[in-house]
Amino acid sequence: MRYLYVKWVHKDPGAPVHIYSELDGDRYETRKVEVYADGRKGFADASENAGGTVLSDMKVPSLKELETMPEYQAKEIPAEDFQKMWLRRR
């Protein structure tokens, strides 16, 4: 598994600004937490979702690809950092 944090820079209050994803070996999301500018959270995994968050049915681009998109600031994070966010998802 790999863990990804993305800061999404935009002005749409209906879209998340922080995205935490757990990715399988093929870069598909297995769990995700989204945080909105107002503090709301959404989450998804294979068995449930909340707050409008769903797992993508497409592979997550590589960090190199994400670096070419100025609205995204992405980095890999340790599993422990993702797990802390996952435990605070509700």
N, C-alpha and C positions, 0 to 999 in steps of 0.2 A: 504494500500500500504506500501511496504518497499522499502528502497533505499540502494543500495549497491555500494561501490567503490572497485575496484580490481586493484592492480598494478600487471602487468604480467611481470615477470622477464625473459627475453630471449634475443637472439641476432638476431632475424629475423626482418629486416627492413620493411617487408611487413605485419607485424602483429602489432596491437595496444599495447601500454604499459600501458595505463590508460583506464579503462572501468567503466562507470557510468551506472547503470541499475535501472529502476523502475520496481518493481515486484508486481504482483497481489497476492492475498491471497493464491494461490496455487504455488507460486514461479515461475510463467512464466513471461518473460519480456513483458512489455507493451510499454516501451520507453527505448532507449539506446543511449549513446554517447561514441564513441571510439576516443582516442587521440593517435597519433603515435609519435615516437621519434622526427621526424622532424617538429612536430607541426600541421600536417594535422589532420583533424577531419572527422569522419563519424558519421552518426546517422540513427536511424530507429524508426518508430512507426507503428501503424496499417495501416496508410494511405500513408506513403512515406518512402523512404530511400535514402541515399546518401553516397558516398565515400566507397562503398563496404560493408557497415554495414547492417546486417539484424537481426531481432529478432530471437532468438533461438526457435526451436520447442520442446525443452526439458526443463524440470524444471531446474532452477539454483540450484546447490547443496547448502546445508546449510553451514553456516560459519564453523561449526565443521568439515564438510567434506572438505571444502576448506583449512582449516588449515593443513590437512594431505598432501597437495600438495605443495611442497616447492617452486614451480615457481609462486604461487599466494600469494599475501598479500592482504587479504580482510577484510573489515569492513563495518558495517552499517553506513550510514550517514543520517543527517537530510534531510527532504524533501526540505528545503530551499536551501541546498547545491546542491542537484540534479537539482533543478529548475534553479539556476544560470547557471549551466553548459548547461542545455537544451536551455536556452535563448541565449547562446553564441555558439551554435552548428554550425552555418553557417559561 
